[in-house]
Amino acid sequence: MSKLLNTNGGNTKVLKSMKTKLGTDLIRIASLSMMPNNTLCPSRGIAGCEEPCLFTSGRGVMANVAEGRKRKTDWFMSDRDGFLAQLRKEMHSFIKTCKRQGVKPVFRLNTISDVQWETLLDIEGEFGDAFFYDYTKLGKRLHKRMPRNYKLMFSFSPKPEFWGQVGLALATDVPMAVVFRGGLPETYLGRKVIDGDVSDIANVQAGKVIIGLRAKGDALGEAGDSFVIDSTDLIASA
């Protein structure tokens, strides 16, 4: 079995985020990409993001990448204990490497999934020296006591059947990510919109804002009944 974690910025957004700091610390990010299913990403159907976002955006269009993600998912589903043992081993190895390099270890374990890792790993204890961040479509996670070193952003969808989750998220100060086509507006849902395509490290610490993401991949062609919001209002360029 190949490694579970990517520690070289294989994901474009992860690579961008590595160029920012966490406080005053230089960082290095390890990410985990698995092929989402109804267990790993339970809200994908009602959010309407399965095809345009999870499978065809970024490197997911490459057959070898998709197959690698599927192998990890198959292992997670068939041998949870073995998967977690290997994951923990790789995480400890990554933390040791980061300490030698003088950088802060950061983990994004849900690159395109929505696993509640706070229930599977001792994030605040065993991995208390590291920082974790993820997007989630599960509004209830935002109302739970999360490990102090695990920060979440909510991933929005305008689908009517998803509004229960959106309401749970809006009742918190957690940043909310919204995908726009046609530019970024100044405000949305009563919150200020910031440019979210620069760094997720900055995004996850932004507080009660809308993280504006620009539609990419197949999402550019989606119209009408979609998880993408159409907008013609641009944030004024600096």
N, C-alpha and C positions, 0 to 999 in steps of 0.2 A: 504493500500500500504506500502510495506517495504521501508526502507531507500534507497535513491539513491546512496549516497556516501559510499565507503568502506574506513574506517579510520584505519584499523588494518593491512595493508600490505597484503591483500588477493592475490594480483598479485605478483609473484615471483620477477620480475624486480623492482617493486615498493618497495618491502621489502628490496632488496639489496641497492636501492638508499637511503633509510632512514638512512643507516649507514654512509653516507657521510655528509659533511657540505656544506652550501651555504655561501661562504665567511668564516666568523668565526662563523656563526650561526648553531647550531644544528637544525635539521628539523624534521617535521612530515608531511607525505603526505596523502592527501585524493584523491581517484581516483574514476572515474565513468566508468562503463563498460556497454555498450548497444550493442544489437545485430545489427550489421551494415546492412544497406540496401542501395539502390541507392541514397537516400536522405542523410543519415548519413555518407556514405562513397562513394561519387560519382565516384572515380577513381579506385575502387576495381576491376572492370571488365577488364579495359585496362591494369591494372598493373599485373593481373594474380595471385593475392594473396588471393583471396576470400576463397577457400577451405583449402589449406595447412596452412595458417597463421591465418585467422580470426576465423575459426570454430573449428579446431582440435589441435591447439597448446595450451599448458598450461592447465588451468582448464576448458577451453571451451569444453573439451570432457565429462565433467560431466553434466548429464541431468538437475540437479537442477540449476546449474550455467547458462546453456544455457537458461533455462526457465526464470530465473530471469532477464537476459539480455533482453529477448524478451518482458517481461512485461514493462520494462523501455522504450524500443523503442516504444511499442504500446502507452504508455502514452504520450511520446514526440510527436508522430505523430498525436494523436487524440485531445490532450489538451495542446498545447504548453505553453499557459499562466499559466495553473495550474502546469505543470511540472517545469517551470522556477521559479515560486513562491516557490515551495517546495525545489528546488535546492538552491536558494538563502538563504532560511531559514537554511538549513543544513550547507551551507558554513559559514554563520555568526556564527553559533553555534560552528563549528570546529575552527574558528579563535579565539573565546573566550577561548576555551579549550587550544589552543596552547599558548595563552598569559599567562594563569595560569601556564602552564608547563614551560614557559620560552624558547619555541622553535619557529622557524619560520614556519608559515603555508604555505604549498605548495600544489598546486592542479594539478592533471593530469586528465583532463576531457575527453580526447579522448584515453582511454586505447586501444580500438580496433575500434574506429570510427574516423571520420575526419570532425567534425562539426566546423564551423567557429564561435567559441564562442565569438570572438572579436566583432561580430555583434549582439550578443544576451545578453551579460552581460557588465556592466560598470566595466571592469577589472581594469583599471588604476585609476578610481575614487572610486567607492563603495568598491572595493576590493584591493585598492592600497597598503595595508600593507602586502599582500600575494604575493607569487611567483607562476607563472603558467608555465608549459612546456608541450609540446606535439610533437608527430610525425605528419607529414602531407604528403600527396601525391599530394597536390594542389600547383603547382609551383607559381601560381599567388599570393598566400598568402605571399610569401617571398618577394614580391616586394611592398607590401602595408605597410603603417605606422602601425606598431603593437603597442599595449600598451607596455610601457617601462618594465613592469613586466611580460610580456608574451613572452617566447622564444620558437622557433620552431626548429625542426630538419626535414630534408627532408627524406622521405622513398623511396629508389631507387627500380626500376624494370628495367630489360633489355628488356622487351617486346617492339618490334618496335613501336607499337601504343602509347607507353607511353613516347617516347623520346622527345616529345614536352615539357612535364612537366620536364623531366630531364634537358633539355637545359635551361629552366627558372631557375632551381635550381643552375646549375653550374655557372650561371652569378652572383651569390651572394656569400657571405662568410659564408652562413649558413651550419652547419655540415650536411653531407649526410650519412644516414645509409644504408649499403649494407649487405645482408645476404650471407654468404659464406658457402660452403660445402667442407670439406677437408683441412681446415686450413685458416689462414688469411695471405694474401700477405702483402708485405711491402708498396706497393703503388697500387692505382687503380684510373683510370680516371685522372691521373696526380696529385693526392692528396695523402698525407701520410695517411696510415691506422693505426688507433688506436684500441685497444681492447675495444669494446663497451659493453661487457657483465658484466662489474663491476658496473657502476652507470650512470644512465641517467642524474643525476644532473651534473656530470662531463662532460658527452657527450654534453649536450646542450650548454655548455660554451666553447667548444673546438675550435670553429672557423672553418676555411676552411680546414676541414679534412674529411676523410671517417671513419665513425663509423663502424667498422667491427663486425658483429654479426654472431654467429655460428648457422647453421641450426639446428632446433630442431623439435620434433614432426613429423608430416607427411612430412615436408619439407626435412627431411633426405632422404626420398625415392624418391623425385622428381628428375628427370633428363631431360636434353634436354630443352624442351619448358617450362620454369619455371621462377619464380622470383628469384631463387637462383643462385648464381654464383659459378661455380666449381673452386676450387683452391687447389693446392698441396703445395703452398709456406706458410710456417709458420712464424709468427713473432718470432724472436729469444727470447727464454725465459730468464728472468732475472736471 
